[in-house]
Amino acid sequence: MSSPATPPPAQNNLKRIVAASLIGTTIEWYDFFLYGSAAALVFNKLFFPESEPLVGTLLSFLTYAVGFAARPLGALVFGHYGDRLGRKRLLVLSLLLMGGATFAIGLLPTHATVGAAAPVLLTVLRLVQGFALGGEWGGAVLLVSEHGDARRRGFWASWPQTGAPAGQLLATGVLSLLTALLSDAAFGSWGWRIPFLLSGVLVVVGLWIRLSVDESPVFRQALAQAEARKAARVADAEKMPLVAVLRHHWRDVLVAMGARMAENISYYVITAFILVYATTSAGVSKQTALNAVLIGSAVHFAVIPAWGALSDRVGRRPVYLLGAVGIGLWMFPFFALVDTGDFGGLLLAVTVGLVLHGAMYAPQAAFFSEMFATRMRYSGASIGAQFASVAAGAPAPLIATALLADYDSSTPIALYVIAAALLTVAAVGAAKETRHRDLAEVGPSPEADHAPAPAPDARAV
């Protein structure tokens, strides 16, 4: 139940907080996914023109993966200062960094203009994107989780998660519109820059909204308690969040990392790699593939809050496990439908895949938030989520493309996703249910949930 000291905010205030987190994450994911779509469609020709088409795509996806490599560093830095200074300040900074890097990509010279310097500059800006996104996710979901009503935390915390399909929807929609309106030559020459430059306008809107919300009351309460202990010279009043996470919550970090495997890998196979596979192996046009991802992302956006609400009723683990098992079972039918070359089959494959992905992604925000104590929650949730992305989402399109090049078959790719699903089932199956935990009362270790409440001046936060 909700702590009496931290009652749920008024409904209008909560909706404003949810809207601020959703719009901010939508913009950040728009920036991130825009790069992935462009990497699949045009970056191989613009920045790696001397390579064979499939090799150029591999190199393009390699720069895409570099962004994931920077996400753990972003998680460490933003998590540390987010647990020390608050969620809101770091979210503003992450939005500025992401938007600035994306806008700069739209101004980049290509290989034809500056030669080898072009992919180098592209890689640097991709690193900045990854660093910013590594700090964005944890802060956005925590701001909502720590404001929201505990009884509906899964539902409210799932709304920032819809920023991913909303960003995908926006990025794919803009690209789809441009490819429909422009010739291939015009799009490859200058049209691809428009979506990146549009990010500058979106960031201004996002900042205006994000600056209007209040800091998390749970964090403010925890900060006040920490300051009181510090003033009273309690010996172990405050440790670095990273040290505290590794000491008290290392099992939870491992669970979070395992839980991310199937969710992260399947998503990038379904939304990024599919643009390569459908156009090269299934004979589908770029426009058709983009339209399938576009419609699938709209359905994905709609089902995530429904899955989040279901997790409030039956628990985080059952919903998450349903998604992991489902995505594993869907992989062979997924590729079989894409191989038909029919738009209806492609659309069904992508949409069902994203609906099953949503069953993992929706409860993830509340699930990870509920694992960690307040003064180490930003660090713990971000580290668990973003370190996993290096092994999961980062190489997923690259591995899938390499498997396709080596075997000229979708079977190894399906087995790759199935293996990730098995790992996620094992991790979530080993976790404890967190649905009934009060974020203001979660202690420094899993056992603290079942221990007698300590005196107020010694309570872990």
N, C-alpha and C positions, 0 to 999 in steps of 0.2 A: 504493500500500500504506500501511498504518498506520505512522506514525512510531514508532520504538522508544521515544521519550521519552514518547509518549502512547498506551500500550496500551489496547485496548478494555476497558471495565469488566466486572466480573463480570455474568453474565447476569441475576441477580436485581436487581442495582443498575440495570442498563440498563432493565429492565422497569419498575422503580419510577419512573425518570426519564421514560420514555415515558408511563406512566400519569398522572404529575403534569402533563405538558404537555398530554396529551389531555383530561383533566378540566378543566383551566384554559381551554383553547381552546373546549371544548364549552360551558362556562358563558358565556364572552364572546360566542360566536357565537349562543347561545340568546338573549342579551339583544339582540344586534344584529338578528337575524332576526325576533324577536318584534315589534319595531317595524315591520319591513317588512310582515309579515302583518297587523298591526293597521292599518297605513296603508292597505292594500288593502281591508280589511273594515269598519272602524268609525270611523277617525279623521276621515274626510271628513264624517261626520255629527256627531261630537262636537266637533270643533274648527273646522270650516268649514261650519256648517249653512246659511249664507245663500247658498251657491253652488249652481249646478246640480250634479247628482250627478257627472257626469264631470269638471266643473271642480273640484269639491271633491276628487275623487280626485287630480287633477293637483296641487292645492295640498298635499294630504297627502303625495304622493310627492316634492314639492319639499322639504318638511321632512325626508323620508327622505334625499334627496340631500345635504342640508346636513351630515349625519353623515360623508359621504365627504369633504367639503371640509376637515374637520378632521383627517382621517387623515394627510395629508402632514406637518402640524405635529406630530402625535404621532410620526410616523416620525423626524422630525428631532430632536426632544427626547429621545425614548426611545433612538433610535439613538446619539446623542452620549453620553449617560450610560451606556447599556448597553455601549458600547465602552470607556468609561473605568472604570466601577465594577463591571461584571459583568452577566450576563444575569438572574440570579435576583432581585435586588432590584427591578429594573424590572418584572419579571413580576408580582411581588406588588402593586406600585403600580397597574399597569394593571388588575388584577382588582378592586381596591378601587374605582377610579374607575368602571369599567364597571358593577359591581354596584350601587354607590350611585346612579348616574344612573338605572338601570333601575328600582330600587325607588322612587325619587322620582317617576318617570312614573306609577307605579301610584297615587300619592297626589294627582296633579294635579287641580285643578278644571277643568271643561270650559267651553266657550264659554257655555253656558247659565248658568253661575254667575258667571264673572268677565269675560265678554266677550272683547275682543281680547287681553287679557293671557294667555289660555289658550294660543293658538298660539305666542305669544312664549316663554312658559315651556317649552313643548314643544320648541321649536327650540333653546333654550339647553341643555336636557338632552340633546338629540340631538347637539349639538356635543361635549359631554363624552364621550358614547359613542364618537363617531368618533375623538376624540383618543386615548382609551384603546385602541381597537382598532388604531389606527395603530402603536402601540408593541408590542402584544401579539404579532402574528403573527411578526415577525422574531425576537424573543427566544425564543418557544416552539419554533420549528423549529431555531434554532441550538443551543439547549440539548441537543436530541436529536442533531442532526447532529454536534456536537462531542464528544459522549460515545460515539457509536456506532461499531461496527465498520465500517471503510471499505468492506469487501467487500459489506456489506448496508445501506449508508447510505440508499439509495433506499427500501428497505423500512421501516426504522426511522423515517426522517424523514417518511414518508408518514402515520404514525399521528397526529401533531398535525394534519395536514390533514383527518383524519376528524372532527376537532372541528367542522368546518363542517357536514357533513351530520348529525352527531349533534346539534348545536345546532338545526339546521333541523328534525330529527326531533322533538326535545323541544318546541320552540316550536310546531310545527304540531300535534303530538300533543295538547298541552295545550289549544290553541285548538279543535281538532277535538272533544275530549271535552266542552269547555264548551258549544260550539255544539250538540252533540247532547243535552246534559242540560238546557240552559236555553232558554227562549223567546228570540226575537229581542229582545224588549223588556227582559228581564232581563239578557241579555248586553250590550246597548247601555247599560243603566243602570249596572250594577256588575260584571257578570261579566268584562268585559274587563280589569279591574284585577288579578284573581287571578294571571294568569301573570307580571305585572310584579312583584308583591309576593313571589312565590315565589322571585324572583332573590336576595332577601336570604338565604334558607336555603341556596341553592346556593353563594353566595359564601363562606359560612362553611366549608362542606365543601371547596371549592376551595383556600381559604387554608391550611387544615390540611394538605392533601396537598402543596401547592406549597412550603410552608415546610420540608418534610422532606427536600428533595433538595439535592444538593451543586452548587456552581458548576462550570461546564464546565472540565475539565482543560486543554483546548487554550487557553482564555482565560487560565487561571492561569499557564500556561507563557509565553504571549505577554506578559502583564503583567509577569512577572518579568524577561523579557528587556528589555522597554522600560525598566523601572526600573534595570536594570544599565547600559543605554546612557546613561540620564539621569545616573546617578552618575558615569559615566566622561566625562561632558560631550561626548558625541557630538553634533555640531552639529544634525543633522536627526533626532534620535532620536524625537521625538514631535510630530506635527502634529494639529490638530483632525481628528477622523474625517471630517467633512463635506468639509473641504478636501482631505484625502487621497483620498477617494472620487472627487471631481470631477477631481482631477489624474490619478490612475492608473487609474480604473475607469469613466470616463464612457461608454465604449462598452458595457460590461457593464450599466450602468444603463439605457441606451437599449434594449438587448436585453431586459432584464427588463420594461421598460414595454411594449414591443411584444408580448412573450409573454403579458402579462396581458390584452390587449384581448379576444380571443375567449373566453378562460376566464372573465373577469369579466362581460362583457356577456351571454354566453349563460346564465350561471348565474342572473342576476337576471331575465332574460326567462322562463326556465323555471320558476323558483320563486316570484317575486314578481308579475311582470306577468301570468302565467298565471291568477292568482286573479281579476284584473280581466277578462281576455279571455274566460275560460271562463264566467264568470257573466253577462257583459253581451252577448257576441256569440254564444256557443255554447249559451246557455240552460241551463247546468249550475248546479246548486245550490252554495252555499258549502260545504256538507258534502262533496259529491262532489269538488269541486276540492281541498279540503284533504286528503281521503283519498288522492287520486292523488299529491299532493306528499309525503304521509306515507310511502306505500309506496315511491315512487321514491327518497326520501332514505334509506330502509333499504337498498335495493340499492346506492345510491351509497356509503354507509358501507362496505359489504362489498367493493366492487370496488377502492377506493382502495389498500389495501395490496397487492392483486394487481398493479395497475399499477405501484406503487412497486417491487415485487420484479422485475417484468419490466424496469424501467429499470436495475436492477443487472446484468442479463444482456445487454441489447442496447444500453444507453445511454439518456441522458435525452432527447436530441433525437428519435430515432425514435418513442418513445412519445408525446412531446409533439406531434409533427407529425401522428401518427395521430389524436389527439384533435381538433386544429384542423381538419384536412381533413374528418374525420367530422362535426363539428358543423356545418360549413358545408353539407355535403351533406344533412344531416338536417332543415334548417329548413323546407323546403317540405312534406315528409311530416309533420313535426311539427304544423304548423298544420292540414293536411288532416285528420289524425286527431282533433285537438281539435274541429274544425268538425263532426264527426259527431254531437257531443253525447252520445256513448256513453261510459260509464265505461271500458270496455275500451280503446277508442281513446285516450282521454285518458291512461290509465295507461301504455299503451305509448309514447305520445309523450314523456311526462315521464321515464319510466324509461330509455329508450334515450338521450335527451338527456343525462341525468345520468351515465350510464355513459361516454359519449363525453367529457363534461366531466371526469370523473375521470381520463381518460388525460392531460389537461393538468395537472390540479391535483395529482395524486399525485407526479410527479417534480419538481414545481416547488420544493419545499422543499430537496431536495438540490441541484438544478440551480442555484438562486440562491445557496445557501450556498457552493457550490464556486467561484463566480465571484470571490469577494472574499477579501482577506487578513484575518487574524484580528482585528487591532485596528481594522479599518474594516468588518468583516463585518455587524455589526448595523445600522450606518448604511446601507451599500450595499444590502443585501437589503431593508431596510425602505423606503428611498427608492424603489428601483426598483419595488417592489410597490405602495406606497401612493400615489405620485404618479400612477401609471397608473389607480388606482381613481377619481380625480377625473374623468378623461375617459371611463372605461369603466363601472364599476358604478354610480357616482353618478347619471348621467343616464339609464341604460338603461331603468328602468321609466317614467321621465318621457318620454323620447323615444318609447318604444313606445306609451305611452298617447296622446301627442300625434299620432302617425302614425295610430293607430286612429281618433281623433276627426276628423282631417282627411280621411282616405281611406276610412274604413269598410271596410278590407280588411287582411288579414294580409300581403299581398305586400310592401309597403314595410318591414314589420318583419323579415320573412325576409331581405330584401336588406341591411338594416342589420346583421344578425348575420353574414351572408356576407362583407360588407366587412371586418368585424372579424376574421373567420377568415383572410382573405387577408393582412391586416396581420401577424397572428401567425405565419403560415407564413413570411412574408418575414423576420421578426425571428429566429425560431428557426433558420431555414435559414442565416442569416448568422452564427450563433453557433458557437463551438467546443464539441466534446464535452468534458464535465467529469468523466465517471464515474470516471476513474482518479486524479483529483487527491487529494493528501493535504492535509487541511485545516490541519495543522500546518506544512506546507511551502509553501502557496500564497503567492506573492510579491505585490508591490504592483502588478504589471501582468501582462497575459496572456502577454507574452513571457518573463516570469520562469520560467514552467513549463519552458521549453526551454533556459534558460541554465544554466551551471555553478553549482553551489551556492556561495554566498558564505561567508566566514568566519563562525563563530557569532556574533561580536560585532557583525556588520554585517547580519545577516539581517533582512529586512523581515518584520514581523508585523502 
